[in-house]
Amino acid sequence: MRATGPLRPTANHYWVAAFNPNPGASAASAAYMEEKLPRIYLDHAATTPVHPRVRDAMLPYLEDKFGNPSSIHSFGREAAEAVDDARQALAALIGAQPEEIIFTSGGSEADTMALFGIFQARQDKARREQGQGSSHIITTAIEHHAVLHTCQALEKRGARVTYLPVDRYGLVSADQVAEAIRDDTIIVSIMHANNEIGTIEPIAEIGRLCRERRIAFHTDAVQTVGHMPIDVNALNVDLLSLSAHKFYGPKGVGALYKRKGVRITPLIYGGGHERGLRSGTENVPGIAGLGAAADLAQEELATEAPRQAALRDRLLDGIERSIPDIIRTGHPTQRLPNSASVCIRYVEGESMLLNLDFAGIAASSGSACTSGSLEASHVLLAIGLEHDVAHGSLRLTLGHDTTEADVDLVVEALPPIVEKLRAMSPLYPGTSQEGAQCEPRPAQD
């Protein structure tokens, strides 16, 4: 997504904006610079803009059709109909039955509901049988924190968790899962595609294994729903999490798919909404938006996924040709169609992001500032990268509005940013102690 002023910038515009922002510049000067620069949004894995069709679907339920769907009068019936329509649209998108959809506040709640729900149901059954429940959970070292932190919380409640390692592409195998399964394994939770490096896991194969062993199987599909075809039956999953704002819906709404016959204990009690599994008055405008986003994805998947995949490859190839000493991260082919990720040696990720932002380009990095100290991404460390390399992570995720021109502008803007930052780095072998430039090293795979 971008908004441009009357002029498209040249490489010199990028250089000025990225490296020479004047701290004393007036607000008018800053506004002028912002007007002249494009605004290119390449962080769709973080969130997506609400599509106009989604917004239009939501507006009636923010205005005239404001009823509570639990009410029996006409206002309530209007709202209930919107919730039912959205449930059917979402079920159609992922190959489920409408009654298997539980609306939540987003992907994190859906992940927590799946893991806590299965764990507590096991504990409840053990108490009824006057036994002592032993609960083992299998997941991977590269899961989203919504899963990892939930597993850590369950460990404090007595669960035992196996965190499977991954290979250099971020893949885990069904054989690894098979070896980790124990007699007391109650659930396996493996994300469909990684949010940082884009690698798609062999979910269907792992799901078949879990079904044979009669173990519940959950996948966090927040990054894949709406971006690639999903069929819960073909994937052999029992539980699947998704979030509306990752595919052009509103924030604050998501869903958990729960296969019929799978028993979970609710996290939230109250009025018995969502068939007693998630109490609380439904977020009707958000749910209507989620349904509209599901319809939109259903219509566009066949054309949009290959279009974005071609742009992704153009972007990665352009970066690799123009910048030495980079490492592509994630699987080369088994990856999200819109996800491009690299590590750029001798560059710190946050500095690179700030410079890109000055140039009008929104991206993200694997590094994050936590409690005043910079921490490398747990995903990048898990695939075997060293800390200093992981700190140079760059993730560029494309969307509906991304064009070839946007991709080419990024490929033009990034090399001088990297060159400037490397010139300031004492670790870069292309810079002498006096700061003189030496010959750069060749690009790496």
PAPADREN-342330 format. One record per residue: x, z, y of N, C-alpha, C in turn. Coordinates in steps of 0.05 Angstrom, whole numbers, padded with zeros to 5 digits, always signed. Layout:
N
XZYXZYXZY;...
END
This chain:
445
+00017+00000-00024+00000+00000+00000+00018+00000+00024;+00011-00017+00044+00028-00019+00067+00012-00025+00092;+00023-00017+00115+00011-00024+00141+00034-00034+00158;+00032-00058+00169+00054-00070+00183+00047-00074+00212;+00067-00073+00229+00064-00080+00257+00067-00110+00261;+00070-00119+00286+00072-00148+00291+00097-00161+00281;+00118-00145+00276+00144-00157+00267+00151-00147+00240;+00162-00165+00223+00173-00157+00197+00203-00150+00202;+00213-00128+00192+00240-00120+00198+00261-00136+00184;+00285-00138+00196+00308-00150+00183+00324-00128+00170;+00346-00136+00157+00364-00116+00146+00375-00097+00167;+00379-00108+00192+00389-00091+00213+00368-00070+00221;+00343-00077+00221+00322-00057+00226+00324-00034+00206;+00328-00041+00180+00331-00021+00160+00355-00003+00165;+00377-00016+00173+00402-00001+00177+00398+00019+00200;+00386+00010+00222+00381+00028+00245+00363+00051+00237;+00341+00044+00223+00321+00064+00217+00332+00084+00196;+00348+00074+00177+00357+00091+00155+00380+00108+00163;+00399+00099+00180+00424+00113+00184+00428+00124+00212;+00412+00114+00231+00417+00123+00258+00392+00133+00272;+00375+00149+00258+00352+00160+00272+00362+00179+00293;+00352+00175+00317+00361+00191+00340+00345+00216+00342;+00357+00239+00337+00342+00264+00337+00329+00269+00365;+00341+00258+00386+00330+00263+00412+00310+00242+00421;+00303+00223+00403+00285+00202+00412+00258+00213+00419;+00245+00200+00437+00219+00209+00446+00198+00202+00425;+00175+00215+00427+00153+00209+00409+00145+00179+00411;+00146+00169+00435+00138+00141+00440+00158+00123+00425;+00184+00129+00426+00204+00113+00412+00199+00114+00382;+00194+00138+00372+00189+00141+00343+00164+00125+00335;+00143+00126+00352+00119+00111+00345+00124+00081+00346;+00141+00072+00365+00148+00044+00366+00162+00035+00341;+00182+00051+00332+00197+00044+00309+00179+00043+00284;+00161+00063+00282+00142+00064+00260+00124+00039+00259;+00116+00031+00283+00098+00008+00285+00112-00018+00275;+00138-00020+00281+00152-00045+00274+00160-00046+00244;+00162-00022+00231+00170-00022+00203+00146-00024+00185;+00150-00037+00162+00128-00037+00142+00125-00009+00130;+00103-00004+00119+00099+00020+00103+00093+00011+00075;+00113+00013+00057+00111+00003+00030+00109+00028+00012;+00087+00030-00002+00082+00053-00019+00089+00046-00048;+00110+00058-00058+00119+00054-00086+00121+00081-00100;+00100+00097-00098+00099+00123-00111+00072+00127-00124;+00062+00106-00137+00035+00107-00149+00034+00126-00173;+00057+00133-00185+00056+00153-00207+00050+00181-00196;+00055+00185-00170+00048+00211-00158+00018+00212-00151;+00009+00191-00138-00020+00189-00132-00025+00161-00122;-00050+00153-00123-00058+00126-00114-00079+00129-00091;-00081+00108-00074-00101+00109-00053-00129+00106-00066;-00149+00118-00054-00176+00115-00064-00185+00086-00058;-00193+00072-00078-00202+00045-00075-00228+00044-00059;-00232+00024-00042-00257+00022-00026-00282+00023-00043;-00282+00011-00067-00305+00013-00085-00310+00041-00094;-00289+00056-00098-00292+00084-00107-00303+00100-00084;-00292+00096-00060-00302+00111-00037-00332+00105-00033;-00340+00080-00035-00368+00074-00031-00386+00087-00052;-00376+00089-00077-00391+00102-00098-00394+00132-00093;-00375+00144-00079-00375+00173-00074-00393+00180-00050;-00394+00163-00030-00407+00171-00005-00436+00181-00007;-00453+00168-00023-00480+00178-00025-00482+00207-00034;-00464+00215-00051-00464+00243-00062-00451+00263-00043;-00439+00253-00022-00429+00270+00000-00449+00272+00022;-00470+00255+00022-00489+00254+00043-00517+00260+00033;-00533+00240+00028-00561+00244+00022-00566+00254-00006;-00551+00245-00026-00556+00253-00053-00538+00277-00061;-00544+00299-00048-00526+00323-00049-00535+00343-00070;-00554+00337-00086-00566+00356-00104-00547+00367-00125;-00555+00391-00136-00541+00403-00158-00551+00390-00184;-00534+00379-00201-00544+00365-00224-00558+00383-00245;-00556+00409-00241-00571+00427-00259-00600+00432-00249;-00606+00423-00225-00633+00427-00215-00652+00406-00226;-00677+00414-00230-00696+00395-00243-00711+00378-00223;-00709+00383-00197-00723+00366-00178-00708+00340-00174;-00720+00323-00156-00709+00295-00153-00681+00295-00143;-00674+00314-00125-00646+00315-00116-00627+00320-00139;-00634+00339-00156-00617+00346-00178-00616+00323-00198;-00638+00309-00202-00639+00287-00222-00620+00264-00212;-00620+00259-00186-00602+00239-00175-00573+00245-00181;-00566+00270-00177-00538+00279-00182-00532+00278-00212;-00551+00287-00228-00546+00286-00257-00543+00258-00268;-00558+00239-00256-00555+00211-00264-00527+00201-00257;-00516+00208-00234-00489+00200-00227-00468+00210-00246;-00472+00235-00254-00453+00247-00274-00455+00233-00301;-00480+00227-00309-00483+00213-00335-00471+00185-00334;-00475+00171-00312-00465+00144-00309-00434+00144-00310;-00422+00163-00297-00393+00166-00296-00383+00172-00324;-00397+00190-00338-00388+00197-00365-00388+00172-00384;-00408+00156-00381-00410+00132-00397-00388+00112-00390;-00382+00109-00363-00362+00090-00355-00334+00099-00365;-00328+00125-00363-00302+00135-00372-00300+00132-00402;-00321+00139-00416-00321+00136-00445-00315+00108-00454;-00328+00088-00440-00323+00060-00446-00294+00052-00441;-00282+00063-00421-00254+00056-00414-00235+00064-00436;-00240+00087-00449-00221+00097-00469-00231+00096-00498;-00254+00082-00502-00264+00079-00529-00276+00103-00541;-00286+00122-00524-00298+00147-00534-00329+00146-00533;-00341+00167-00542-00370+00171-00538-00374+00188-00513;-00396+00183-00498-00400+00199-00474-00400+00229-00478;-00411+00238-00500-00412+00267-00505-00385+00278-00512;-00364+00262-00515-00337+00271-00520-00321+00275-00495;-00333+00270-00471-00320+00272-00446-00327+00299-00432;-00307+00314-00425-00311+00339-00410-00297+00336-00383;-00313+00338-00361-00301+00335-00335-00287+00360-00326;-00264+00356-00314-00247+00379-00305-00239+00374-00276;-00221+00392-00266-00211+00388-00239-00187+00370-00238;-00177+00360-00261-00154+00342-00261-00139+00344-00288;-00116+00331-00288-00101+00330-00313-00089+00356-00321;-00080+00373-00302-00068+00398-00309-00088+00417-00323;-00113+00417-00312-00133+00434-00325-00140+00423-00353;-00141+00397-00355-00147+00385-00382-00125+00392-00402;-00100+00390-00394-00078+00398-00412-00080+00427-00420;-00085+00444-00401-00087+00473-00407-00111+00479-00425;-00134+00465-00419-00158+00469-00435-00152+00461-00464;-00138+00439-00468-00132+00430-00496-00115+00450-00511;-00093+00458-00499-00074+00476-00512-00085+00504-00515;-00094+00516-00493-00106+00543-00494-00130+00543-00512;-00146+00521-00510-00172+00521-00525-00167+00521-00555;-00148+00505-00564-00142+00504-00593-00129+00530-00602;-00111+00541-00586-00097+00566-00592-00118+00589-00595;-00135+00591-00575-00154+00613-00575-00175+00610-00597;-00183+00586-00603-00202+00581-00625-00189+00590-00651;-00163+00585-00655-00149+00595-00679-00149+00625-00680;-00143+00638-00657-00142+00667-00656-00170+00679-00662;-00190+00666-00650-00218+00676-00655-00225+00674-00684;-00218+00652-00697-00224+00649-00726-00210+00670-00742;-00185+00675-00736-00169+00695-00751-00182+00723-00748;-00192+00729-00724-00205+00755-00720-00231+00757-00737;-00246+00735-00737-00271+00735-00752-00265+00739-00782;-00243+00728-00791-00236+00731-00819-00220+00756-00825;-00217+00772-00804-00202+00797-00806-00173+00793-00815;-00162+00771-00806-00134+00765-00812-00118+00765-00786;-00094+00756-00789-00076+00755-00766-00067+00726-00763;-00076+00714-00741-00070+00685-00737-00041+00680-00729;-00028+00662-00742-00002+00653-00735-00004+00625-00724;+00005+00620-00700+00000+00594-00687+00027+00581-00679;+00031+00557-00689+00055+00542-00682+00046+00516-00668;+00060+00510-00646+00054+00486-00630+00079+00468-00629;+00075+00442-00630+00097+00423-00628+00092+00406-00603;+00113+00404-00587+00112+00386-00563+00140+00375-00560;+00146+00362-00537+00172+00351-00532+00185+00363-00507;+00211+00359-00505+00226+00370-00482+00220+00355-00456;+00206+00333-00457+00202+00317-00432+00174+00317-00423;+00157+00335-00432+00129+00336-00424+00127+00343-00394;+00104+00336-00383+00097+00345-00356+00096+00376-00356;+00102+00387-00332+00101+00417-00331+00074+00429-00338;+00053+00413-00334+00026+00423-00342+00025+00430-00371;+00040+00416-00388+00041+00422-00416+00063+00443-00422;+00087+00438-00410+00109+00457-00416+00103+00485-00407;+00092+00488-00383+00087+00515-00373+00064+00528-00388;+00045+00512-00398+00023+00523-00414+00035+00533-00441;+00053+00517-00453+00065+00526-00478+00081+00552-00474;+00095+00553-00451+00110+00578-00445+00091+00602-00442;+00068+00597-00430+00048+00619-00427+00037+00627-00454;+00033+00608-00472+00023+00614-00499+00044+00628-00516;+00070+00623-00511+00091+00637-00525+00089+00667-00518;+00082+00674-00494+00079+00702-00486+00055+00715-00500;+00037+00698-00510+00014+00708-00525+00017+00707-00555;+00042+00701-00564+00047+00702-00592+00051+00676-00606;+00046+00653-00592+00050+00627-00604+00080+00622-00608;+00086+00605-00628+00113+00595-00631+00113+00565-00624;+00132+00557-00608+00131+00529-00598+00158+00515-00606;+00156+00491-00617+00179+00474-00622+00179+00452-00601;+00202+00451-00586+00205+00430-00565+00223+00409-00576;+00212+00387-00585+00228+00366-00598+00246+00351-00578;+00271+00345-00586+00288+00329-00569+00280+00300-00569;+00290+00284-00551+00284+00256-00549+00310+00240-00549;+00308+00214-00554+00332+00198-00554+00339+00189-00525;+00358+00172-00521+00367+00165-00494+00346+00149-00478;+00326+00139-00492+00305+00125-00479+00280+00143-00473;+00282+00167-00483+00259+00186-00480+00239+00184-00502;+00246+00172-00525+00228+00169-00547+00230+00192-00567;+00207+00200-00578+00207+00219-00601+00194+00204-00624;+00201+00210-00648+00191+00195-00671+00172+00211-00688;+00156+00197-00703+00137+00211-00722+00153+00226-00743;+00176+00217-00751+00192+00231-00770+00200+00258-00759;+00208+00259-00734+00215+00285-00721+00191+00304-00722;+00167+00294-00716+00143+00311-00717+00138+00321-00745;+00141+00303-00765+00136+00310-00793+00155+00333-00801;+00180+00331-00793+00200+00352-00801+00194+00378-00788;+00181+00378-00764+00176+00402-00749+00150+00416-00758;+00132+00402-00771+00107+00414-00779+00111+00437-00799;+00096+00459-00794+00096+00482-00812+00068+00487-00822;+00066+00506-00839+00039+00513-00850+00021+00524-00828;+00033+00536-00807+00016+00548-00786+00015+00531-00761;+00023+00505-00763+00021+00488-00740-00008+00482-00733;-00016+00487-00709-00044+00484-00701-00049+00460-00684;-00028+00451-00669-00032+00428-00651-00005+00415-00644;-00006+00389-00642+00017+00374-00632+00009+00361-00605;+00025+00364-00585+00019+00353-00558+00043+00337-00549;+00038+00311-00547+00059+00292-00539+00047+00272-00519;+00060+00270-00496+00050+00253-00474+00050+00223-00483;+00030+00209-00472+00028+00180-00479+00050+00165-00466;+00055+00170-00441+00078+00157-00427+00090+00177-00407;+00116+00177-00405+00129+00196-00387+00126+00189-00358;+00120+00209-00342+00115+00205-00314+00139+00198-00297;+00163+00205-00307+00188+00199-00292+00202+00174-00300;+00204+00168-00326+00219+00145-00335+00201+00123-00347;+00175+00128-00350+00157+00108-00359+00156+00101-00388;+00172+00114-00405+00173+00108-00433+00146+00115-00447;+00136+00096-00463+00111+00099-00478+00118+00109-00506;+00106+00131-00514+00112+00143-00540+00095+00131-00562;+00104+00133-00588+00090+00121-00611+00066+00139-00619;+00046+00141-00601+00024+00160-00604+00007+00153-00629;+00001+00128-00634-00016+00122-00657-00003+00130-00683;+00023+00126-00686+00037+00133-00710+00038+00164-00714;+00043+00178-00692+00043+00207-00694+00015+00217-00699;-00005+00204-00687-00032+00213-00692-00041+00210-00721;-00032+00188-00734-00039+00184-00762-00027+00207-00779;-00002+00214-00773+00011+00236-00787-00005+00262-00784;-00013+00268-00759-00027+00293-00754-00054+00293-00768;-00067+00270-00769-00093+00268-00783-00090+00273-00812;-00069+00262-00824-00064+00267-00852-00059+00296-00858;-00046+00310-00839-00039+00338-00843-00061+00357-00833;-00083+00345-00822-00105+00360-00811-00097+00379-00788;-00080+00368-00771-00070+00383-00747-00081+00369-00722;-00091+00385-00704-00102+00374-00679-00079+00360-00663;-00086+00337-00652-00066+00321-00637-00076+00316-00609;-00060+00324-00589-00067+00321-00561-00046+00303-00547;-00056+00286-00529-00037+00270-00513-00045+00272-00484;-00025+00276-00467-00028+00275-00438-00025+00246-00430;-00048+00233-00424-00049+00205-00417-00054+00200-00387;-00046+00220-00371-00050+00218-00342-00037+00193-00331;-00014+00185-00341+00000+00162-00330-00010+00135-00342;-00025+00136-00363-00032+00111-00377-00061+00102-00373;-00079+00121-00371-00107+00114-00368-00111+00099-00342;-00123+00076-00343-00127+00059-00320-00104+00040-00315;-00082+00043-00329-00058+00025-00325-00052+00009-00350;-00062+00016-00373-00058+00001-00397-00082+00006-00416;-00088-00012-00434-00111-00008-00452-00108+00018-00468;-00130+00033-00469-00131+00058-00484-00155+00058-00503;-00150+00065-00528-00172+00068-00547-00165+00093-00563;-00181+00114-00559-00175+00140-00572-00175+00138-00602;-00191+00120-00613-00192+00117-00642-00167+00103-00652;-00159+00082-00639-00134+00069-00647-00110+00087-00644;-00110+00105-00624-00088+00123-00619-00089+00147-00638;-00111+00151-00652-00113+00174-00671-00110+00201-00657;-00121+00203-00633-00119+00228-00618-00144+00244-00621;-00142+00270-00620-00165+00288-00620-00172+00298-00592;-00151+00299-00575-00155+00308-00547-00137+00291-00529;-00148+00284-00506-00133+00267-00487-00140+00275-00459;-00119+00279-00443-00122+00287-00415-00119+00263-00396;-00134+00263-00374-00131+00242-00354-00139+00253-00327;-00131+00238-00306-00136+00247-00278-00143+00223-00261;-00164+00227-00245-00176+00204-00230-00156+00193-00209;-00141+00211-00196-00126+00202-00173-00101+00186-00181;-00096+00183-00207-00074+00166-00216-00082+00137-00219;-00109+00132-00218-00117+00104-00220-00140+00098-00200;-00134+00105-00174-00150+00097-00151-00176+00112-00148;-00177+00135-00161-00200+00153-00157-00192+00176-00139;-00210+00195-00135-00204+00218-00117-00188+00239-00130;-00175+00256-00114-00161+00279-00124-00181+00301-00131;-00173+00319-00149-00189+00342-00155-00210+00337-00177;-00207+00315-00192-00226+00310-00214-00211+00296-00237;-00217+00303-00261-00205+00290-00284-00223+00295-00308;-00211+00292-00332-00228+00296-00356-00210+00302-00380;-00223+00315-00399-00211+00319-00426-00229+00305-00446;-00218+00286-00461-00232+00275-00484-00227+00294-00507;-00250+00302-00520-00249+00320-00543-00265+00307-00565;-00251+00299-00586-00265+00286-00609-00286+00305-00621;-00308+00293-00629-00329+00309-00643-00317+00324-00667;-00325+00349-00669-00316+00365-00692-00291+00382-00686;-00277+00375-00664-00254+00391-00656-00264+00415-00640;-00256+00439-00648-00266+00463-00636-00246+00475-00616;-00254+00480-00592-00237+00493-00572-00253+00516-00559;-00239+00536-00550-00251+00558-00536-00250+00552-00506;-00272+00556-00491-00271+00550-00463-00251+00568-00447;-00242+00557-00425-00226+00572-00406-00243+00585-00385;-00265+00572-00377-00282+00580-00355-00310+00586-00366;-00320+00609-00360-00347+00616-00369-00366+00618-00344;-00392+00615-00350-00411+00617-00328-00437+00606-00337;-00445+00583-00324-00472+00572-00329-00474+00554-00353;-00452+00550-00368-00454+00534-00392-00453+00504-00387;-00441+00496-00364-00440+00467-00358-00421+00453-00378;-00423+00427-00379-00406+00410-00397-00408+00421-00426;-00434+00424-00434-00439+00433-00462-00426+00459-00468;-00424+00476-00448-00413+00503-00451-00383+00504-00452;-00369+00482-00448-00340+00482-00450-00325+00484-00424;-00340+00479-00401-00327+00481-00375-00348+00487-00355;-00353+00513-00352-00374+00521-00333-00366+00517-00304;-00386+00515-00287-00382+00510-00259-00397+00486-00250;-00410+00487-00227-00425+00464-00216-00407+00440-00214;-00416+00418-00225-00400+00394-00226-00393+00383-00198;-00369+00372-00195-00360+00359-00171-00372+00331-00171;-00397+00328-00163-00412+00303-00166-00398+00280-00151;-00391+00283-00125-00378+00261-00112-00352+00252-00126;-00336+00272-00135-00311+00266-00149-00316+00252-00175;-00336+00262-00191-00342+00250-00216-00353+00221-00213;-00369+00217-00192-00379+00190-00186-00355+00172-00180;-00336+00182-00165-00312+00166-00159-00296+00160-00184;-00293+00180-00202-00279+00176-00227-00293+00154-00243;-00319+00154-00244-00333+00133-00259-00329+00105-00247;-00329+00104-00220-00324+00078-00207-00295+00069-00212;-00276+00087-00212-00248+00080-00218-00246+00070-00246;-00261+00082-00265-00260+00073-00293-00272+00044-00295;-00293+00039-00281-00305+00012-00281-00285-00008-00270;-00272-00001-00248-00252-00019-00235-00229-00025-00254;-00219-00004-00267-00197-00008-00286-00205-00026-00309;-00229-00022-00319-00239-00039-00341-00239-00068-00333;-00246-00074-00308-00247-00102-00299-00220-00114-00295;-00200-00098-00286-00175-00109-00276-00152-00107-00295;-00154-00091-00316-00131-00085-00333-00118-00111-00344;-00134-00130-00353-00123-00153-00366-00105-00170-00348;-00110-00169-00322-00094-00185-00303-00074-00168-00288;-00081-00143-00281-00065-00127-00264-00040-00116-00278;-00043-00108-00303-00020-00097-00318+00003-00117-00321;-00002-00142-00329+00020-00161-00331+00031-00169-00303;+00014-00170-00283+00024-00176-00256+00044-00154-00247;+00037-00129-00251+00054-00108-00242+00080-00107-00259;+00077-00113-00285+00101-00113-00302+00121-00134-00293;+00111-00157-00284+00129-00178-00274+00143-00169-00248;+00128-00155-00231+00140-00145-00206+00160-00123-00212;+00154-00106-00232+00172-00085-00240+00199-00096-00249;+00198-00117-00266+00222-00130-00275+00238-00143-00253;+00224-00155-00234+00236-00168-00211+00251-00146-00194;+00238-00123-00192+00250-00102-00176+00275-00090-00190;+00273-00085-00216+00296-00074-00231+00319-00094-00231;+00313-00119-00236+00334-00139-00237+00348-00141-00210;+00332-00140-00188+00343-00143-00161+00361-00119-00154;+00353-00095-00162+00369-00072-00157+00395-00073-00173;+00393-00081-00198+00417-00082-00215+00437-00103-00205;+00427-00125-00195+00445-00146-00185+00459-00137-00159;+00446-00121-00143+00456-00116-00116+00470-00090-00113;+00468-00072-00133+00481-00045-00131+00497-00040-00156;+00523-00035-00153+00539-00027-00176+00535+00001-00185;+00543+00008-00208+00542+00036-00218+00514+00047-00219;+00496+00033-00231+00469+00043-00236+00463+00045-00265;+00445+00062-00273+00436+00065-00300+00405+00063-00301;+00395+00043-00316+00366+00042-00319+00358+00065-00337;+00335+00077-00331+00325+00099-00347+00298+00091-00359;+00293+00103-00383+00269+00096-00397+00274+00073-00416;+00254+00068-00433+00256+00047-00453+00255+00019-00440;+00272+00000-00448+00272-00026-00435+00246-00042-00438;+00231-00038-00460+00206-00053-00464+00182-00035-00468;+00185-00013-00482+00162+00005-00487+00159+00023-00463;+00148+00012-00441+00146+00027-00416+00122+00019-00401;+00114+00036-00382+00091+00031-00365+00095+00005-00349;+00074-00011-00346+00078-00037-00332+00085-00034-00302;+00080-00011-00290+00085-00008-00262+00109+00010-00255;+00124+00019-00275+00144+00040-00271+00172+00029-00273;+00187+00031-00251+00216+00024-00250+00232+00049-00243;+00252+00055-00260+00267+00080-00254+00297+00075-00261;+00313+00085-00243+00342+00082-00246+00356+00108-00236;+00380+00111-00245+00398+00132-00233+00421+00117-00220;+00426+00124-00195+00447+00111-00179+00470+00131-00176;+00492+00125-00188+00515+00144-00187+00525+00149-00159;+00535+00173-00155+00548+00181-00130+00529+00182-00106;+00503+00184-00112+00483+00186-00090+00464+00209-00097;+00457+00225-00078+00439+00247-00082+00410+00237-00077;+00392+00243-00096+00366+00231-00095+00350+00237-00070;+00350+00261-00061+00333+00268-00037+00343+00254-00012;+00370+00252-00009+00381+00237+00014+00372+00208+00013;+00372+00196-00011+00364+00169-00014+00334+00166-00007;+00318+00185-00016+00289+00184-00010+00284+00186+00020;+00298+00204+00034+00294+00207+00062+00302+00181+00077;+00324+00169+00069+00332+00144+00081+00313+00121+00076;+00303+00120+00052+00282+00100+00046+00257+00105+00062;+00250+00131+00066+00227+00137+00082+00230+00128+00111;+00254+00132+00122+00260+00123+00149+00256+00092+00150;+00261+00079+00128+00258+00050+00127+00230+00041+00120;+00212+00060+00118+00184+00054+00113+00177+00051+00084;+00194+00060+00066+00189+00057+00037+00185+00084+00024;+00163+00088+00012+00157+00114-00002+00164+00111-00032;+00181+00129-00041+00189+00129-00069+00192+00158-00078;+00202+00163-00102+00207+00190-00111+00232+00192-00127;+00241+00216-00132+00266+00221-00146+00262+00241-00168;+00281+00242-00187+00279+00262-00208+00289+00289-00199;+00301+00290-00176+00311+00316-00166+00290+00329-00149;+00290+00356-00149+00270+00370-00133+00283+00396-00122;+00274+00404-00099+00285+00428-00087+00268+00452-00095;+00280+00470-00110+00265+00494-00119+00280+00519-00111;+00266+00536-00096+00277+00561-00088+00304+00558-00074;+00306+00537-00058+00330+00532-00042+00353+00520-00057;+00350+00514-00083+00372+00502-00098+00362+00476-00111;+00379+00456-00111+00372+00430-00122+00374+00430-00152;+00352+00423-00166+00352+00423-00195+00349+00394-00205;+00364+00387-00225+00361+00361-00237+00336+00360-00254;+00325+00336-00257+00301+00333-00273+00305+00341-00302;+00287+00356-00313+00289+00364-00342+00287+00339-00360;+00272+00319-00351+00270+00294-00367+00296+00280-00368;+00310+00277-00346+00335+00262-00345+00357+00277-00361;+00357+00303-00359+00376+00319-00375+00370+00316-00405;+00344+00315-00412+00337+00313-00440+00345+00286-00452;+00347+00265-00436+00355+00239-00447+00386+00236-00447;+00400+00258-00439+00429+00259-00442+00445+00253-00417;+00432+00251-00394+00447+00245-00369+00460+00271-00359;+00483+00268-00347+00496+00291-00335+00482+00299-00309;+00486+00324-00301+00473+00334-00277+00478+00317-00252;+00503+00309-00248+00509+00294-00223+00496+00267-00224;+00493+00255-00248+00480+00229-00250+00450+00232-00246;+00439+00253-00258+00410+00257-00256+00401+00262-00227;+00419+00273-00211+00412+00278-00183+00408+00252-00167;+00418+00230-00178+00415+00204-00164+00392+00188-00174;+00371+00201-00184+00348+00187-00195+00330+00175-00174;+00320+00151-00180+00301+00138-00162+00279+00126-00179;+00254+00134-00173+00231+00124-00187+00214+00108-00167;+00208+00083-00174+00192+00065-00158+00168+00056-00175;+00144+00064-00168+00121+00057-00184+00101+00041-00167;+00093+00018-00178+00078-00003-00164+00048+00001-00167;+00033-00013-00150+00004-00011-00151-00009-00037-00144;-00036-00035-00140-00053-00058-00134-00042-00075-00111;-00033-00061-00090-00026-00075-00065+00003-00084-00064;+00019-00078-00084+00047-00086-00084+00050-00116-00088;+00067-00128-00071+00071-00157-00071+00100-00163-00077;+00106-00189-00082+00134-00198-00085+00149-00192-00059;+00136-00196-00036+00150-00191-00011+00158-00162-00009;+00141-00143-00017+00148-00115-00017+00172-00109-00035;+00172-00120-00059+00194-00116-00077+00220-00127-00065;+00219-00151-00053+00243-00163-00042+00253-00147-00018;+00235-00135-00002+00244-00118+00020+00258-00093+00010;+00249-00082-00012+00262-00058-00023+00290-00066-00033;+00292-00088-00047+00318-00097-00057+00337-00103-00034;+00326-00111-00011+00343-00116+00012+00351-00089+00026;+00332-00070+00026+00337-00046+00041+00355-00026+00026;+00353-00025+00000+00366-00004-00015+00397-00006-00016;+00409-00029-00019+00438-00030-00021+00453-00018+00003;+00445-00024+00028+00460-00012+00050+00456+00019+00052;+00433+00028+00043+00428+00057+00041+00448+00070+00021;+00450+00058-00002+00467+00068-00023+00496+00067-00013;+00504+00044-00001+00531+00041+00009+00538+00063+00029;+00520+00068+00047+00525+00088+00068+00528+00116+00056;+00510+00123+00037+00511+00149+00025+00535+00153+00007;+00543+00132-00007+00567+00133-00023+00592+00137-00006;+00592+00124+00018+00615+00127+00036+00619+00156+00045;+00598+00171+00044+00599+00199+00052+00604+00218+00028;+00604+00207+00004+00606+00223-00020+00635+00226-00029;+00645+00251-00032+00672+00255-00041+00676+00248-00071;+00654+00243-00085+00655+00237-00114+00658+00207-00119;+00651+00191-00099+00651+00162-00104+00679+00151-00106;+00686+00138-00128+00713+00128-00132+00720+00105-00113;+00700+00093-00101+00705+00071-00082+00713+00081-00054;+00715+00107-00051+00722+00118-00024+00747+00135-00027;+00767+00130-00011+00791+00146-00011+00786+00172+00005;+00805+00190+00004+00801+00215+00018+00799+00211+00048;+00811+00189+00058+00809+00183+00087+00784+00168+00093;+00768+00161+00073+00743+00147+00078+00745+00117+00076;+00768+00106+00070+00771+00077+00068+00756+00067+00043;+00744+00043+00046+00729+00032+00024+00748+00018+00004;+00743+00023-00022+00758+00010-00043+00739-00009-00058;+00749-00023-00077+00732-00041-00093+00712-00025-00109;+00686-00032-00108+00666-00018-00123+00668-00023-00153;+00658-00004-00169+00658-00007-00198+00635-00025-00206;+00637-00039-00229+00616-00056-00238+00591-00041-00246;+00568-00055-00246+00543-00042-00255+00544-00035-00284;+00529-00014-00291+00528-00004-00319+00500-00006-00329;+00497-00008-00356+00471-00009-00368+00458+00018-00367;
END
